Amino acid sequence: MTVRAAVIGGGVGGLATAIRLATSGHDVTLVERNPRVGGKLATFERGGFTFDIGPSLLTMPHVFEDLFALAGVSLSDRLELVRLDPQFRYSWRDGSHLVVRDDPEQTTREFDAFAPGAGAAWREFDDRGRAIWDTAERTFFAGPMTGLSELWSRMESPRDLLTIDPLRTLRTAARATFDDPRLQQWAGRYATYSGSSPLEAPATLACIPHIESRFGCWYPMGGLGALRDALEQLAVETGVAIRAGTAVDGITSTPKRVTGVALVDGSFIDASVVVANADARHLYRDLLPDPRALARVRKARRSTSGFALCIGARGRTPDIEHHNIWFSDHAEHEFREIAARQLPSDPTIYGCVSSVTDASQAPDGDENWFLLVNTPPGIDVDTVAYRDLVLDRLASHGVDLRRRMRFCARLAPIDIERLYRSPGGAIYGSSSNGMRAAFARPANRGTKEGLYLVGGSSHPGGGLPLVTMSARIVADMVEHDVA
């Protein structure tokens, strides 16, 4: 049966859901408040420099390949994807470096060169990550999640729950595998991929470095904005009506089900299916007020936010890669500061310099530096003072950009909140902190018939592959419900 569907929010989750519903024959309208779709998959341009200010790498491209195939095209038809090698360069203040390669054999040798016996430990960690991912893919990621019973129904045996490793923290798993504290810090870094802390997030997240090793780290030439443009084009080609620069006033409903979407300009979209690609707090507080649902949503802990710098840098930097990490001296102290709602005094710094791979991203001979550090959500930041601290800390690692800057644009948690209506500027919506975090995350099925949630604040979480999986889950639910 064909239905009229309205998608609120043109982030990747909303675009992917709209494409799936349109290719199934439904009448789909997507409404986006900002002038451009893409959500956090956004870019910033200035003086010939281009920066990806949201996601900066693509993993699991097959998830997107499946989406594009629904429209009869392939991902390679629309994007030139480069598989990065090296994937990352990790640095510590003592001068040590670890380069993670695309080839597992080379990575094993890099770990062994970094610390005696670390190659075997990395293999053990990667094997564990493989088992976690293979089990999670057919259980946790296979459908909606409203409780342990639903997860249990997709498990082959009780051993699956143990394989997923939800009872240990990522820090505990790292310490059980690696003797070198630097490598424990390296492994714990993967908690930040979901805006979480290795001190609290489950060891389940050990699957993330395996995913990078197994499926690669990819970059679309032209930047991640090229992926946004390809998704927008695909949506239009499949018949989605996109209304950008259009704000939603609220969702209309009867006591039992949704009936459409009211827009700020006074117009109305009649729809029996409404998909909210918006933060669940914003949904149940502003768009469809529901105090009980809002109270449940607030039980899910917010992910970290971030402080970012976009620097147009003169000249070239030796020993730099596309993706780089400079670690703090005391990992545990850094995460405890964030938990205490303090800005890290010695932050770990992520640096993406995509001009290393793609010369179009910076003027000839220059570099586009995107720097990001984790912060608590909702924290006030003196952006000038903290910019100086971040640059000073980076200089202490031997990379001094201060005299090479053509400009330095700043992005704080309040800016992220303003741009995306993400409370506190939480980048990933809900965090993975705590053993029950997966079950506290808002469900894909809303509180009224015909209402669905997609994106980072709902199951299965934030990040490009996960919100695209979320779209598949929601589209399948809609097809089941309207059949």
C-alpha positions as CSV (number, residue, x, y, z in Angstrom):
1,M,0.0,0.0,0.0
2,T,1.3,3.4,-0.9
3,V,1.4,6.0,1.8
4,R,2.3,9.7,2.1
5,A,5.3,10.1,4.3
6,A,7.0,13.2,5.7
7,V,10.6,13.1,6.9
8,I,11.6,15.8,9.3
9,G,15.3,16.6,9.0
10,G,17.6,16.1,6.1
11,G,20.6,14.5,7.9
12,V,22.0,11.2,6.5
13,G,19.4,9.2,8.4
14,G,16.6,11.2,7.0
15,L,17.9,11.2,3.4
16,A,18.5,7.5,3.5
17,T,15.0,6.8,4.9
18,A,13.4,9.0,2.3
19,I,15.3,7.2,-0.5
20,R,14.2,3.8,0.8
21,L,10.6,4.8,1.2
22,A,10.5,6.5,-2.3
23,T,12.0,3.4,-4.0
24,S,9.3,1.4,-2.4
25,G,6.7,3.5,-4.2
26,H,5.7,5.9,-1.4
27,D,5.0,9.6,-1.7
28,V,7.8,11.2,0.3
29,T,8.4,14.8,1.3
30,L,11.6,15.7,3.2
31,V,11.7,19.0,5.2
32,E,15.0,20.5,6.3
33,R,15.3,23.7,8.5
34,N,18.8,24.6,7.2
35,P,19.4,25.9,3.6
36,R,21.2,22.6,2.7
37,V,20.5,19.0,3.5
38,G,23.1,16.7,5.1
39,G,22.8,17.6,8.8
40,K,26.2,17.1,10.5
41,L,27.6,15.9,7.2
42,A,28.6,19.5,6.5
43,T,31.5,21.5,5.1
44,F,33.0,24.9,5.7
45,E,34.7,26.8,2.9
46,R,36.9,29.9,3.1
47,G,39.7,31.4,1.0
48,G,40.1,28.4,-1.2
49,F,40.2,25.9,1.7
50,T,37.4,23.3,2.3
51,F,36.9,21.5,5.6
52,D,34.7,18.6,6.5
53,I,33.3,19.8,9.9
54,G,31.3,16.7,10.6
55,P,32.2,13.1,9.6
56,S,35.7,13.0,8.0
57,L,35.9,9.4,6.9
58,L,33.7,6.8,5.5
59,T,33.7,3.2,6.8
60,M,31.6,0.3,5.7
61,P,30.9,1.6,2.2
62,H,28.8,-1.5,1.5
63,V,26.1,0.0,3.7
64,F,25.8,2.9,1.2
65,E,26.3,0.6,-1.8
66,D,23.1,-1.2,-0.7
67,L,21.2,2.1,-0.5
68,F,22.3,3.3,-3.9
69,A,21.5,-0.1,-5.4
70,L,17.9,0.4,-4.5
71,A,17.8,3.1,-7.2
72,G,19.7,1.0,-9.7
73,V,23.0,2.8,-9.4
74,S,26.3,2.0,-7.7
75,L,28.2,4.0,-5.2
76,S,31.2,4.1,-7.6
77,D,28.9,5.7,-10.3
78,R,28.5,8.7,-8.1
79,L,31.7,8.9,-6.0
80,E,35.4,8.4,-6.4
81,L,36.3,6.6,-3.2
82,V,39.9,6.3,-2.1
83,R,40.9,3.6,0.4
84,L,43.3,5.4,2.7
85,D,46.7,3.9,3.6
86,P,47.9,4.7,6.2
87,Q,44.5,4.9,8.0
88,F,45.8,6.9,11.0
89,R,49.0,8.2,12.5
90,Y,49.0,8.2,16.3
91,S,51.5,10.3,18.3
92,W,52.5,10.7,22.0
93,R,54.3,13.5,23.6
94,D,57.3,11.3,24.3
95,G,58.0,11.4,20.5
96,S,56.7,7.8,19.8
97,H,54.4,7.2,16.8
98,L,52.2,4.4,15.7
99,V,51.0,4.2,12.1
100,V,48.0,1.9,11.4
101,R,48.0,0.6,7.9
102,D,45.3,-0.6,5.6
103,D,46.9,-4.1,5.4
104,P,46.6,-6.2,8.6
105,E,50.0,-7.8,8.1
106,Q,51.7,-4.4,7.8
107,T,49.7,-3.2,10.9
108,T,51.0,-6.2,12.8
109,R,54.5,-5.2,12.0
110,E,53.9,-1.6,12.9
111,F,52.6,-2.7,16.3
112,D,55.6,-5.0,16.9
113,A,58.0,-2.1,15.9
114,F,56.1,0.1,18.4
115,A,56.4,-2.3,21.3
116,P,57.8,-5.9,21.5
117,G,54.9,-8.4,21.3
118,A,52.3,-5.8,20.5
119,G,51.7,-7.3,17.1
120,A,50.3,-10.5,18.6
121,A,48.2,-8.4,21.1
122,W,46.8,-6.4,18.2
123,R,45.9,-9.6,16.4
124,E,44.1,-10.8,19.5
125,F,42.2,-7.5,19.9
126,D,41.3,-7.6,16.2
127,D,40.0,-11.2,16.4
128,R,37.9,-10.3,19.4
129,G,36.5,-7.3,17.5
130,R,35.7,-9.6,14.5
131,A,33.7,-11.9,16.8
132,I,31.9,-9.0,18.4
133,W,31.0,-7.4,15.0
134,D,29.8,-10.6,13.4
135,T,27.5,-11.3,16.3
136,A,26.3,-7.7,16.7
137,E,25.5,-7.4,13.0
138,R,23.0,-10.3,13.1
139,T,21.5,-9.4,16.5
140,F,21.8,-5.8,17.7
141,F,21.9,-4.2,14.2
142,A,19.4,-6.5,12.5
143,G,16.3,-4.7,13.6
144,P,14.7,-2.4,16.1
145,M,15.6,-2.5,19.8
146,T,13.1,-2.0,22.6
147,G,14.5,-4.2,25.2
148,L,16.7,-7.2,26.1
149,S,13.9,-9.7,25.0
150,E,14.0,-8.3,21.4
151,L,17.8,-8.7,21.3
152,W,17.5,-12.2,22.8
153,S,15.1,-13.3,20.1
154,R,17.7,-12.7,17.5
155,M,20.5,-14.6,19.3
156,E,21.4,-18.1,18.3
157,S,22.5,-19.1,21.8
158,P,23.4,-17.4,25.2
159,R,27.0,-17.4,24.1
160,D,26.1,-14.6,21.7
161,L,25.6,-12.2,24.6
162,L,29.0,-13.1,26.1
163,T,30.6,-12.7,22.7
164,I,29.3,-9.1,22.4
165,D,31.2,-8.4,25.6
166,P,28.8,-5.9,27.2
167,L,29.8,-6.5,30.8
168,R,33.4,-5.2,30.7
169,T,34.3,-1.6,29.9
170,L,36.5,-0.8,26.9
171,R,39.3,0.2,29.2
172,T,39.1,-3.1,31.0
173,A,39.3,-5.0,27.7
174,A,42.3,-2.8,26.5
175,R,44.2,-3.4,29.8
176,A,43.6,-7.2,29.5
177,T,45.1,-7.2,26.0
178,F,47.9,-4.6,25.9
179,D,50.7,-4.3,28.4
180,D,51.8,-0.9,27.0
181,P,49.8,2.0,28.5
182,R,50.1,3.9,25.2
183,L,48.3,1.1,23.4
184,Q,45.6,0.9,26.1
185,Q,45.1,4.6,25.4
186,W,44.9,3.9,21.6
187,A,42.2,1.2,22.2
188,G,40.3,3.4,24.5
189,R,40.1,6.2,21.9
190,Y,37.5,4.2,20.0
191,A,34.9,5.0,22.7
192,T,35.0,8.6,21.4
193,Y,33.6,7.3,18.0
194,S,30.2,7.3,19.8
195,G,30.9,10.3,22.0
196,S,31.6,8.1,25.0
197,S,34.3,7.3,27.5
198,P,36.4,4.1,27.7
199,L,36.0,4.2,31.4
200,E,32.2,3.6,31.0
201,A,31.5,2.4,27.5
202,P,31.2,-1.4,27.0
203,A,34.0,-3.5,25.5
204,T,31.5,-4.1,22.6
205,L,33.1,-1.0,21.0
206,A,36.3,-3.0,20.4
207,C,34.6,-4.0,17.1
208,I,35.2,-0.5,15.7
209,P,39.0,-0.8,15.1
210,H,38.2,-4.2,13.5
211,I,35.6,-2.5,11.2
212,E,38.3,-0.1,10.1
213,S,40.8,-2.9,9.5
214,R,38.3,-5.2,7.7
215,F,36.3,-2.7,5.6
216,G,38.9,0.1,5.3
217,C,38.9,3.8,5.9
218,W,37.6,5.6,2.8
219,Y,37.6,9.2,1.5
220,P,35.4,10.5,-1.3
221,M,37.4,12.8,-3.5
222,G,36.0,16.3,-3.2
223,G,35.4,15.7,0.5
224,L,32.6,14.2,2.6
225,G,30.4,16.9,1.1
226,A,30.5,14.8,-2.1
227,L,28.7,12.1,-0.2
228,R,26.0,14.6,0.9
229,D,25.6,15.8,-2.6
230,A,25.3,12.3,-4.0
231,L,22.6,11.4,-1.4
232,E,20.7,14.5,-2.2
233,Q,20.8,13.8,-5.9
234,L,19.7,10.2,-5.3
235,A,16.8,11.4,-3.2
236,V,15.6,13.8,-6.0
237,E,16.0,11.1,-8.6
238,T,13.9,8.6,-6.6
239,G,11.1,11.1,-6.3
240,V,11.6,12.6,-2.9
241,A,10.3,16.2,-2.7
242,I,13.0,18.1,-0.7
243,R,12.0,21.4,1.0
244,A,15.1,22.9,2.4
245,G,15.1,26.2,4.4
246,T,11.7,25.1,5.8
247,A,11.2,24.9,9.6
248,V,8.7,22.6,11.2
249,D,6.3,24.0,13.8
250,G,5.0,20.6,15.0
251,I,3.6,17.2,14.2
252,T,-0.2,16.9,14.1
253,S,-2.0,13.9,15.4
254,T,-5.1,12.3,16.8
255,P,-5.0,10.6,20.2
256,K,-3.6,7.5,18.5
257,R,-1.7,8.3,15.3
258,V,0.1,11.1,13.4
259,T,-1.7,13.0,10.7
260,G,0.9,15.2,9.3
261,V,3.4,18.0,9.8
262,A,2.7,21.7,10.4
263,L,5.3,24.2,9.0
264,V,6.3,27.5,10.4
265,D,5.2,29.2,7.2
266,G,1.6,28.1,7.9
267,S,1.4,25.3,5.4
268,F,0.7,21.7,6.2
269,I,2.0,18.3,4.9
270,D,-0.7,15.6,5.1
271,A,1.1,12.4,6.0
272,S,0.1,9.1,7.7
273,V,3.8,8.3,8.2
274,V,6.2,10.8,9.9
275,V,9.9,10.0,10.3
276,A,11.7,12.3,12.7
277,N,15.4,12.6,11.8
278,A,15.7,15.0,14.8
279,D,17.0,14.7,18.3
280,A,14.5,12.7,20.4
281,R,14.5,15.4,23.1
282,H,13.5,18.1,20.5
283,L,10.9,15.7,19.1
284,Y,9.1,15.0,22.4
285,R,9.6,18.5,23.9
286,D,8.8,20.7,20.9
287,L,7.4,18.9,17.8
288,L,5.1,16.4,19.5
289,P,5.1,17.3,23.2
290,D,4.9,14.2,25.4
291,P,6.1,14.6,29.0
292,R,6.3,10.8,29.7
293,A,8.3,10.1,26.5
294,L,10.5,13.1,27.2
295,A,11.3,11.8,30.7
296,R,12.3,8.4,29.2
297,V,14.4,10.0,26.6
298,R,16.3,12.1,29.2
299,K,17.4,8.8,30.8
300,A,19.7,8.3,27.8
301,R,23.0,10.1,28.5
302,R,24.2,12.7,26.1
303,S,27.2,12.0,24.0
304,T,30.2,14.4,24.1
305,S,30.3,17.6,22.2
306,G,33.4,19.1,20.6
307,F,35.5,22.1,20.1
308,A,36.8,22.4,16.5
309,L,39.2,24.6,14.6
310,C,39.4,25.1,10.9
311,I,42.8,26.4,10.0
312,G,44.1,27.4,6.6
313,A,47.8,26.7,7.0
314,R,50.6,28.0,4.8
315,G,53.1,25.4,3.6
316,R,53.4,21.7,4.1
317,T,53.9,19.7,7.4
318,P,56.4,16.9,7.4
319,D,55.3,13.4,8.8
320,I,51.6,14.2,8.6
321,E,48.8,11.9,7.3
322,H,45.2,12.4,6.3
323,H,44.0,11.3,9.8
324,N,46.1,12.0,12.9
325,I,45.8,11.8,16.6
326,W,48.0,13.5,19.3
327,F,47.3,11.9,22.6
328,S,47.1,13.6,26.0
329,D,49.6,12.6,28.7
330,H,46.9,11.2,31.0
331,A,44.0,9.5,29.3
332,E,42.0,8.7,32.4
333,H,42.3,12.2,33.8
334,E,41.1,13.6,30.5
335,F,37.9,11.5,30.5
336,R,37.3,12.3,34.2
337,E,37.5,16.0,33.4
338,I,34.9,15.6,30.7
339,A,32.7,13.5,33.0
340,A,33.0,16.3,35.6
341,R,31.8,18.8,32.9
342,Q,35.2,20.4,32.6
343,L,37.2,21.3,29.4
344,P,40.1,18.9,29.2
345,S,43.3,20.7,30.3
346,D,45.4,18.5,28.1
347,P,43.1,17.3,25.4
348,T,43.7,14.5,22.9
349,I,43.6,16.2,19.5
350,Y,42.3,14.8,16.3
351,G,43.6,16.3,13.1
352,C,42.2,15.8,9.6
353,V,44.3,17.2,6.8
354,S,42.4,16.0,3.7
355,S,44.6,18.0,1.4
356,V,47.2,15.2,1.9
357,T,45.0,13.1,-0.2
358,D,42.9,15.6,-2.2
359,A,44.7,18.7,-3.5
360,S,41.4,20.4,-4.3
361,Q,40.8,21.0,-0.6
362,A,43.5,23.7,-0.2
363,P,45.3,26.2,-2.3
364,D,48.5,24.8,-4.0
365,G,51.2,24.3,-1.4
366,D,48.9,24.9,1.6
367,E,47.0,22.6,4.0
368,N,43.5,22.5,5.4
369,W,43.7,21.5,9.1
370,F,40.5,20.5,10.9
371,L,41.3,20.0,14.6
372,L,38.7,18.5,17.1
373,V,38.9,17.9,20.8
374,N,36.2,16.3,23.0
375,T,34.2,18.4,25.4
376,P,31.2,17.9,27.7
377,P,27.9,18.7,26.0
378,G,26.4,22.1,26.9
379,I,29.6,23.6,28.2
380,D,30.5,27.3,27.8
381,V,33.8,27.8,26.0
382,D,36.0,30.9,25.8
383,T,36.8,30.0,22.2
384,V,39.9,32.3,21.9
385,A,41.5,31.0,25.1
386,Y,40.7,27.4,24.3
387,R,41.9,27.8,20.8
388,D,45.3,29.0,22.2
389,L,45.4,26.1,24.6
390,V,44.7,23.5,21.8
391,L,47.4,25.1,19.6
392,D,49.9,25.2,22.4
393,R,49.3,21.5,23.2
394,L,49.7,20.6,19.5
395,A,52.9,22.6,19.4
396,S,54.2,20.6,22.4
397,H,53.9,17.5,20.2
398,G,56.2,19.2,17.7
399,V,53.5,20.5,15.3
400,D,53.3,24.3,15.5
401,L,50.7,25.9,13.3
402,R,50.5,29.2,15.1
403,R,52.7,31.2,12.7
404,R,51.4,29.4,9.6
405,M,47.7,30.3,10.0
406,R,46.0,32.3,7.2
407,F,42.9,32.1,9.4
408,C,41.4,30.0,12.2
409,A,37.7,29.5,12.4
410,R,36.2,28.1,15.6
411,L,33.2,25.9,16.4
412,A,32.0,25.4,19.9
413,P,29.2,23.2,21.5
414,I,26.8,26.1,21.4
415,D,27.3,26.4,17.6
416,I,26.7,22.7,17.1
417,E,23.5,23.0,19.1
418,R,22.3,26.0,17.1
419,L,23.1,24.4,13.7
420,Y,21.5,21.0,14.4
421,R,19.2,21.5,17.4
422,S,21.2,18.9,19.2
423,P,20.8,19.6,22.9
424,G,24.1,20.7,24.4
425,G,25.7,20.2,21.0
426,A,25.9,16.4,21.6
427,I,27.6,15.3,18.4
428,Y,26.4,11.7,18.4
429,G,23.0,12.2,20.2
430,S,23.1,9.5,22.9
431,S,26.3,8.1,24.3
432,S,27.3,4.4,24.8
433,N,28.3,4.9,28.4
434,G,27.0,2.3,30.7
435,M,26.1,-1.4,30.3
436,R,22.4,-0.5,29.5
437,A,23.1,2.4,27.2
438,A,21.8,0.5,24.1
439,F,18.4,0.0,25.8
440,A,18.1,3.5,27.1
441,R,18.5,5.0,23.6
442,P,15.1,6.1,22.2
443,A,13.4,3.4,20.1
444,N,12.8,3.7,16.4
445,R,9.0,3.4,16.9
446,G,7.5,6.5,18.2
447,T,4.7,7.1,20.8
448,K,1.9,7.3,18.2
449,E,1.1,5.1,15.2
450,G,2.8,6.2,12.1
451,L,5.7,8.0,14.0
452,Y,9.3,6.7,13.6
453,L,12.6,7.9,14.8
454,V,15.9,7.7,12.8
455,G,19.4,9.1,13.4
456,G,22.0,9.4,16.0
457,S,19.8,9.8,19.1
458,S,17.8,6.6,18.3
459,H,18.8,3.0,17.7
460,P,21.4,2.0,16.8
461,G,23.3,5.3,17.4
462,G,25.4,7.9,15.8
463,G,28.0,7.8,12.9
464,L,27.5,7.5,9.2
465,P,27.1,3.7,8.9
466,L,24.9,3.4,12.0
467,V,22.4,6.2,11.0
468,T,22.2,4.6,7.5
469,M,21.5,1.2,9.2
470,S,18.9,3.0,11.2
471,A,17.2,4.1,8.0
472,R,17.0,0.5,6.8
473,I,15.4,-0.5,10.1
474,V,12.8,2.2,10.0
475,A,12.0,1.7,6.3
476,D,11.5,-2.0,7.0
477,M,9.2,-1.2,10.0
478,V,7.1,1.1,7.8
479,E,6.7,-1.5,5.1
480,H,5.7,-4.1,7.7
481,D,3.2,-1.7,9.3
482,V,1.5,-0.5,6.1
483,A,1.3,-4.0,4.5
